[in-house]
Amino acid sequence: MKFLLTNDDGIDAPGMERLEQIIRPLGTTIVVAPQQPQSGVGHRVTTGELIGIKAAGDKRYGLDGTPADCARIGLKSISNDATWLIAGINPGANLGSDIYQSGTAAAAREAAILGYPAIAISQYISKDGTVDWDCTAHHAAFVLQWLIGQPPDPKCFWNVNLPHPLTIDQTVSHQLCGLDPNPHKYVYRKNGTAYQYQGSIHERPRDPGKDVAVCFGGQISVTHVTL
């Protein structure tokens, strides 16, 4: 198999390093990822400007573009024979409505639009918590290897979120679940002539059985997302 890997945190992000370690034993890997962090850009694409690209190692390319640009150029110009696109591992959850602003999810969505099976994978970080990337990689490897044997339906992609905190010796189950439709709780505080966002994902509303509740409850949420 041939895997195109990308993310929205930049080609040198620790989540990309761990994703490469997980996937490399399963087949050929090609990385096309943003040269700089692009978190939260959603599905923005570049059409009116040149998109620079720079070699960053063997079959690794840093793109001066968005995650969706990376998926487009990767699948149309660099590796159109890819078997899968996998985006991640994102530090921070992409649950429920997050997938519309997430560059990680956008890369997987763009692959699905182009007819390729895809996975977006993220690591939720609990309040005041930190990511143990070795632990994240350990648990991500199990769910990714399982999903690679379960291609999504055409024009769909898998969205995966790991719970937090985790330990390597912990047994973590996964649950297939839908996206939670509830909005975040947030406000905008007036500060002179500007507004400041204030909110927290940790206290966000959640419906039982949906991805937010599943992930926050300690399981790996796996969602089959339809375009």
N, C-alpha and C positions, 0 to 999 in steps of 0.2 A: 504494500500500500504506500501511497504518497500523501504526505500531510503538509498543507500550508498552514503555518502558525502565525498568529498576529496578536495584537493587544491594543489597549488604548493608553498604556502607561509608558511607552517608549521601549525601544529595542533592548536597552540595557537594564530593564526592570527585573527584580528578583523573581517575579511570577513567571516571566518569560523563560528565565534560566531553568526554573523547575519544570515548566511545561516541556521544554526541549529534552530534559533528562528523562521525563516520563515517556515521551512519544518516540524518541530516537530508536529504542529497541524494537518498535513495532513496524518500522518501515523507513522510507526516505523522508527527511524533514527539510522544508524550505521555509525560512523566516522572512516575511515582509511585514515590518512593523514601523510605526511612526518613529522618526528620528528623535522627536521630543514628545513629552507627555501630552496626550490629547483627551484626558478624562473628561467626561461630561459633554462632549461635542455632539452626541447623538448621531444621527445619520447624515450629517453634513458631508457633501462631496465637492470636489474641486473640478470645475469644468472650464473656467475662463483664464486660468493661469498655468504656467509650466509647473510640473511636479518633479522636483529633484529627487534623485535616488543615489545612494552611496553604498558601496560594498562594505559590509561589517563582519567579514569572515567567510568561511566556506558555506555557500548557499544561504547567506544571511544578508539582508538588505534593509537599510534604514531609509524610509520614505519621508520626504517633506510634505506630508499630507495627513489626512484623517484615517481612522480605522477603516471606514467604508472605502476610502481611496485605496488602502492597502489590499482589501479584499478584491476590488475591481482589477487593479493592476496585477496583483498576484495571480488571479484566476484567468485573466484575459491575455496577459502578456508574458508572464514569467513561468507559470505552472498550470497551464490549462488542462493538464492531465491529472491534476490532484484528485485523490480519492475523497479527502475530507478537508474542511477548514476548521481549525480549532482556535478560538480566541480566549486569551487569559494568560495566566491565572490572575484575575483582578483582585487587588487588595481592597476589599469593601464589597458589600452585597449589591447585587442587581436583581432585586425582587419586585414583583408587582409592577407598578407604574414606573419603576426605575428603568425598565428596559427601553423606554422611549427616549431617555436622555443619555443612556449608556453607550459609549463608543464600543465597548466590548460586545454588547448585544447587537449593535448596528453592523459590525463586521460579519457576525454569523447570519444576520438577516439578509445582508447583501449577498452572501454566498447562496442562501436559500432562493433569493430572487433569481440568481444566475443558474439555478438548477443543481447546486452542489449540497451534499449533506454537511451539516455544520453543528458545532457545539460552542456555546459560550459558557465559561466556567469562572466562578467568583468565590472568594473567601470572605464571608461575613466577619466583621471584627466587632466584638462586644465592647460596650462602653468602657473606656480607659484600658482596653486590651491591646495586645500586640500580636503580630503574626509570627508563629514559629514555622518558617517556610519548609523545613524538612518534614514536619508533621503534616502540613498542608499537602505537600507533594505525595506523601505516603497514602493519604486518604483519597486524594484526587486520582491517583493511579488506578485504584480499584474501580471507581465509578466511570472513568474514561474508557478503560478497557472493556467494561460491560457495555457502554453505550456504542462503542465502535462496532459491536456486533448487533446493534439495534438501530439501523439507520432511520431517521425520521421520515415521515411521509413527504411526498413531493411538496415543495413550497412551504416547508416547516423547518424548524430547527430546535435543538435541545438547549434549554437554559438550566444551568446547574449552579446551586449555591451550597457551599459547605458551612456547617454551623461553627460556632466559636463559643468558648474555648475548646480545644481538642488536645488529646495526647496520642502519641504513636501507638500505644498498646490498647487504646480504646476501640471497642467495636461500635461502628457507626452504621446504622441502617439508612437506606434511601427510600424515599416515597415519591411516587408519581403524583403530581398535584397540579392544579390550575393556578393561574396568576391571580393574586389578590387585587381586587379592583379599587380598594380604598385609597384615598389620597393621604399624603403625609399630613401631620399636624405641624404647621409652620405659620409664622407671621412675618411681616416686614415692618421694622421699626424705623420711624422717621428720624433722620440725623441731619439736621440742617436742611440742605437742598438735596439730600440723597436718602436712599432707603437701604436698610441692612437686613438681609435674610436671617431669621432665627428659627431653628427647628432641629429636631433630632430624629434619626431613623429608629432609635432603640425603643421609643414609646409609640411607634406608629400603630394606627388601628389595624386589626387583622381579623379575617374570617377563619373559623375553624376549618382545617383541611386544605387551606390554600397555602401557597408557597411561603408567605411570610411566617405564618404560624408554624409550619413544618420546620423551617430552618431555625427560627428562634427557639423552637422546642427541642432542638438537639439532633435533628435528622438532616440528611442531605436532601434538599428539595430538587426534584427533576421535573421540569415542565416542558411539555410538547407545545411549542409556540407556533401558531399558524399565522401566515402573513395576513 
